[in-house]
Amino acid sequence: MNRKPILLILPLLLAGILTSCISSGVRPPVDTSQFQMLYQTMTYTYKTDASAFEPYLTTGLDAGYLILVNKSNPLGSGYAPASVTTLTCPTNGGKTVELEERAAQALYAMLGEMEADGITDIKVTSGYRSYAYQSRLYSDYISKEMSKITDEARSFFGEAYIQSNYVSQGKQGLSREDAEAVVGSYSAKAGTSEHQTGLCVDFVTSTAGLTEAFAKTDAFAWLLQNAYRFGFILRYPAEKTDVTKYSYEPWHYRFVGREAATEIAFRGITLEELLGQTG
């Protein structure tokens, strides 16, 4: 499947490099005059009244929506979004999911457009997570990997390694060192998760949860072509794991605003690459 939206790629010039936000959550100013953004040449048409959400879809390249959070750029334990709201869209199991206010409004616009296109089998399963919540989640994953040999472990290490170091020795679970290596490929330690920003969502459908099976759904096909129009990006593409340092997650979408999302989508890059933070 073509991973880039189908459109003639216009010449782009990224003349400046944004400084990533430091762990304290400080948001440096962004000089938008440095950018010749592709979105300025685009004409967006909607089947629904998504144009009413324009103030939410565009951010003016506010550094707050371009905050980079990964293994090399952690947030402090006290960081929290300035404005969080409880989502009113369908959620997995009807659970309470929170999101930063502007990201939530952009999400509503996107889901409305998906529905207009006949894509209704999609629900949000996670959004904002506090530092404390992520810490508990990460610990739970470590415990799971240490208690049994999971599919994730087999995929990460390979069957030969698992057989030699565990199965042949009658061991039921991984060592802590190996467990941390596996979990680090699919989950973030507290402070290094984008969910703490309140700017990202995980989606599921009736046929696919948080697995690569999501990439085979109609919802994913739609998102791949249209998410950027609403300011969202596929955060962890399959071909960019060397840059993001995370496994492919077709279900994980991050709000950055339509300007940055358009540039990222049409250049086929990641947030790290947009910000010049690939080291």
C-alpha atoms as one frame of an Amber mdcrd trajectory, in Angstrom:
protein
   0.000   0.000   0.000   1.267   3.471  -0.818   2.092   5.085   2.499   1.921
   8.668   1.200  -1.279  10.547   0.344  -1.908  10.447  -3.397  -1.145  13.945
  -4.647   1.483  15.666  -6.722   4.273  16.493  -4.290   5.068  20.186  -4.481
   8.578  21.477  -3.846   9.114  22.090  -0.142  11.768  23.944   1.740  12.271
  23.441   5.426  14.571  26.360   6.142  14.714  26.154   9.922  14.903  23.591
  12.678  12.584  23.694  15.681  14.038  23.105  19.103  12.386  20.206  20.889
  10.751  20.799  24.247  12.863  19.911  27.227  11.812  17.588  29.990  10.444
  20.403  32.145   7.751  21.002  29.536   9.030  24.451  28.453   7.613  25.323
  25.048  10.018  27.416  22.954   8.610  29.948  20.458   8.385  28.932  16.817
   9.227  31.327  14.000   6.617  30.318  11.419   8.226  32.567   8.815  10.947
  29.928   8.501   8.535  27.498   6.862   7.048  27.261   3.385   4.290  24.841
   4.332   2.536  22.658   1.815  -0.795  23.164   3.548  -0.880  26.750   2.272
  -1.266  25.443  -1.284  -3.995  22.941  -0.396  -7.725  23.237  -0.902  -9.672
  21.080   1.546 -13.185  19.880   0.827 -15.358  18.090   3.346 -18.498  15.996
   3.138 -19.507  17.198   6.579 -19.212  20.660   8.069 -15.662  20.005   9.191
 -14.763  23.518   8.052 -16.403  24.699  11.279 -13.453  23.142  13.100 -10.816
  25.171  11.206  -9.638  27.041  14.338  -8.876  23.679  15.935  -7.283  22.061
  12.882  -4.681  24.782  12.433  -2.240  25.739  15.173   0.077  28.293  13.603
   2.893  25.828  14.358   2.494  26.389  18.077   5.439  24.652  19.773   3.018
  23.190  22.298   1.563  20.967  19.580   4.975  20.031  18.211   6.348  18.881
  21.540   8.645  15.914  20.962   8.379  13.127  23.512  10.390   9.948  23.049
  13.122   7.915  24.729  15.601  10.768  24.303  13.194  13.591  25.162  11.317
  12.761  28.376   8.724  14.813  30.198   8.937  15.457  33.911   6.607  13.706
  36.332   4.716  16.962  36.895   3.935  17.662  33.244   0.272  17.704  32.224
  -1.628  19.314  29.329  -3.005  22.767  30.078  -6.529  21.814  28.994  -7.940
  18.287  29.017 -11.476  17.227  28.178 -13.355  13.938  28.388 -14.114  12.583
  24.919 -17.757  12.264  23.856 -17.015  10.148  20.765 -17.293   6.316  20.829
 -14.656   4.726  23.058 -13.663   1.105  23.468 -15.983  -0.475  26.035 -17.467
   2.929  26.783 -14.523   3.769  29.027 -13.576   7.320  29.932 -10.846   8.715
  27.679  -9.415  12.224  27.967  -7.630  14.364  25.380  -6.226  17.873  25.107
  -9.040  20.241  24.109  -7.868  21.269  20.622  -6.859  17.721  19.754 -10.285
  16.515  20.891 -12.106  18.961  18.626  -9.900  17.970  15.684 -10.654  14.322
  16.465 -14.403  14.989  16.358 -14.045  16.626  12.953 -12.043  13.679  11.663
 -14.434  11.043  12.988 -17.362  12.938  11.504 -15.712  12.922   8.098 -14.922
   9.215   8.433 -18.573   8.517   9.153 -19.599  10.553   6.109 -17.313   8.300
   4.069 -18.940   5.193   5.503 -16.221   4.358   8.044 -18.076   3.749  11.296
 -16.233   0.760  12.761 -13.686   2.672  14.817 -13.371   3.629  18.475 -10.807
   5.395  20.625  -9.219   3.142  23.221  -6.703   5.488  24.850  -5.748   9.144
  24.991  -4.192  11.170  27.811  -2.262   9.189  30.407  -0.639  10.725  33.455
   2.966  10.004  34.429   1.737   7.816  37.281  -0.609   5.835  35.041   2.132
   5.200  32.479   4.450   4.060  35.244   1.912   1.474  36.404   1.232   0.347
  32.836   4.920  -0.132  32.074   5.404  -2.127  35.270   2.453  -4.341  34.393
   3.988  -5.086  30.990   7.305  -5.994  32.618   5.517  -8.375  34.969   3.667
  -9.999  32.087   6.855 -10.618  30.110   8.558 -12.089  33.180   5.646 -14.446
  33.865   5.316 -16.076  30.433   6.866 -16.194  26.983   4.707 -13.856  24.908
   4.311 -13.485  21.165   6.007 -10.117  21.499   9.051 -11.771  23.066   9.237
 -14.417  20.360   9.021 -11.768  17.669  11.588  -9.510  19.344  14.253 -12.119
  20.103  13.487 -14.793  17.522  12.445 -18.372  18.148  16.019 -19.709  18.314
  16.919 -17.376  21.198  13.736 -18.202  23.097  14.224 -21.941  22.660  17.887
 -21.849  23.712  17.613 -19.488  26.675  14.178 -20.264  28.036  12.182 -23.199
  26.685  15.062 -25.693  26.760  15.815 -24.661  30.342  12.229 -24.964  31.465
  11.888 -21.245  32.192   8.350 -19.844  32.013   9.186 -16.163  31.590  11.919
 -13.721  30.617  14.659 -12.338  32.795  14.077  -8.748  33.866  16.753  -7.530
  31.446  15.119  -9.286  28.510  11.659  -8.234  29.662  12.710  -4.584  29.686
  14.160  -4.944  26.192  10.916  -6.400  24.832   8.622  -3.954  26.601  10.794
  -1.070  25.455   9.915  -1.947  21.852   6.179  -1.466  22.332   5.638   0.615
  25.447   7.222   3.702  26.955   8.640   4.285  30.387   6.868   6.975  32.360
   7.906  10.376  31.047   8.723   9.084  27.570   5.147   8.374  26.447   3.359
  10.714  24.058   0.141   9.911  25.872   1.290  12.198  28.696   0.935  15.160
  26.317  -2.769  14.451  25.769  -2.181  14.866  22.030  -2.403  11.283  20.790
  -5.056   8.607  20.459  -5.052   4.864  19.931  -7.824   3.399  17.758  -9.426
  -0.037  17.611 -12.116  -1.621  15.461 -14.391  -4.608  15.995 -11.874  -6.766
  14.119  -8.554  -5.296  15.216  -7.106  -4.071  18.471  -3.634  -2.733  19.190
  -1.931  -5.070  16.742  -0.720  -4.776  13.168  -4.075  -6.255  12.136  -5.346
  -2.657  12.406  -3.393  -1.929   9.212  -5.767  -4.233   7.322  -8.906  -2.318
   8.287 -10.898   0.197   6.250 -10.379   2.674   9.077  -6.599   2.516   8.681
  -6.816   2.905   4.893  -8.899   6.041   5.389  -6.611   7.471   8.064  -3.555
   6.863   5.912  -4.989   9.070   3.198  -6.848  11.676   5.241  -5.622  12.039
   8.824  -3.244  14.891   7.942  -6.196  17.062   6.838  -7.304  17.105  10.465
  -3.858  17.631  11.966  -3.082  14.004  12.845  -0.106  11.897  11.792   0.675
   8.190  11.901   3.263   8.532  14.637   5.174   5.257  14.309   5.346   4.134
  10.647   6.691   0.693   9.756   9.555   2.078   7.691  10.687   4.580  10.350
  11.381   2.405  13.379  15.069   3.330  13.193  14.078   6.965  13.648  11.243
   6.711  16.192  12.845   3.812  18.102   9.391   2.260  18.469   7.759  -0.651
  16.702   5.197  -0.071  13.967   1.901   1.091  15.488  -0.771   1.580  12.801
  -3.327   2.422  15.514  -1.428   5.339  17.102  -2.130   8.879  15.828  -0.685
  12.125  17.099  -2.150  15.617  16.760   0.385  18.217  15.580  -1.925  20.627
  13.756  -2.793  20.612  10.076   0.206  22.673   8.974   2.813  20.307  10.370
   0.747  17.194   9.616   0.531  18.121   5.939   4.278  18.608   5.698   4.985
  15.353   7.510   2.518  13.352   5.416   3.592  14.593   2.009   7.299  14.443
   2.725   6.974  10.975   4.228   8.848  11.943   7.384   8.344  11.684  11.146
   7.975  14.323  13.826  11.604  13.688  14.782  12.696  14.459  11.225  10.537
  17.581  10.980  12.137  18.898  14.144  15.637  17.826  13.179  15.857  15.578
  16.235  16.919  12.219  14.806  19.964  11.560  16.931
